[in-house]
Amino acid sequence: MFEDEDSLPLRPEAADVEGAATRNPAPAGAPPSATGRRRAIRGLVIFIFVALAVYYPAGMMLAHQINDNPDFSPAATDAPAGGSAAVAMTAALLKREVDDAGWVANNPFFYPSWALDNMPNFQQGLRAAIFRFAIELTDQIGRTRGSSQADEDLETAAGEFKFPGDIWVWDPETSWLPQATSEARYRRGIEHLERYNARLAAGDAVFDTRTDNLLNTLDRFAADLGSASAEIDQHVKDHTGFIDLDADDLFYNVKGRLYGYFMILSQLEHDFANVIAERQLEAVWANMLASLRTAATVDPWVVVNGAPDSQILPSHLVAQGFYLLRGRTQLREITNILLK
């Protein structure tokens, strides 16, 4: 009987051809199979995920800085003899944040520092204190009398410092065209502030150390701190609890303001040394600075907004608010003495 053709053993040359086909299923240059494409996409997704998991945490750790050093001082070249110590400190503080630390409050999502919240809130609070002082310089201290012309450099600086801190090169909410960033505006303001201080050192500008100028400036600082204490009070009432994702934002914004005022007031002591000595304010001024220094340098590892009477969870906002109000009360003591 004839055997079926399929049951016959393969000839050697046929077996070799079949083995070669198994080892090389597709000719070179053939398009990848669906399985190969799925594997490539899966590998790319895993690579991107791992890269982001490293990029953001590592970048955040490298970028994060809370510059609350109470002993910071401007470089000798930035503090001209005969100029204002407070103006030199103001310019140096903002320059440090913009150029040395890097301004992060306006960083877009592709910067790892975009995910930070404590540092940008601290910088925004510091800028607010600097803007407040720039207004006082323009309206009061930097002119002989309130009716005289405002100093152009001070006026320009105050205008630049008023600019919001979260503006990047492109912001579709305000314009579809490229625009000056927050740090670019602040650098311009710093230049004008330093120019004013250089002119002051040369005798070509005014820094009027009258008692009423100091009084008005301290009043404005105290009013702003009072506003900050009201924010803390309202937040503690509305959001007390272990999980409060907004407590650290408020804490570091207020911390930035406190630090800015502390550093500026520490230098106004030199600028208004004649008034302070004449009114015998040395002791109360030192106490005020000590309270603000403590408030500005409170730095918990994690900000917790527990109940004020909690036995377990502290309320860092309440602790900050206590020293803030103590410093503000001492500011008011100074202004009461200046009024007499």
Buried (B, 14 or more C-beta within 10 A) or exposed (E): EEEEEEEEEEEEEEEEEEEEEEEEEEEEEEEEEEEEEEEEEEEEEEEEEEEEEEEBEEBBEEBBBBBBEBEBBBEEEBBBEEBBBBBBBBBBBBBBBBEEBBBBBBBEEEBBBBBBBBBBBBBBBBBBBBBBBBBBBBBBBBBEEEEEEBBEBBBBBBBBBBBEBBBBEEBEEEEEEEBEBBBBBBBBBBBBBBBBBBBBBEEEBBBBBBBEBBBBBBBBBBEBBBEBBEBBBEBBEEBBEEEBEEBBBBBBBBBBBBBBBBBBBBBBBEBBEEBBEEBEBEEBBEBBBBBBBBBBBBEEEEBBBBBEEBEEEBBBBBBBBBBBBBBBBBBBBBBEEBEE
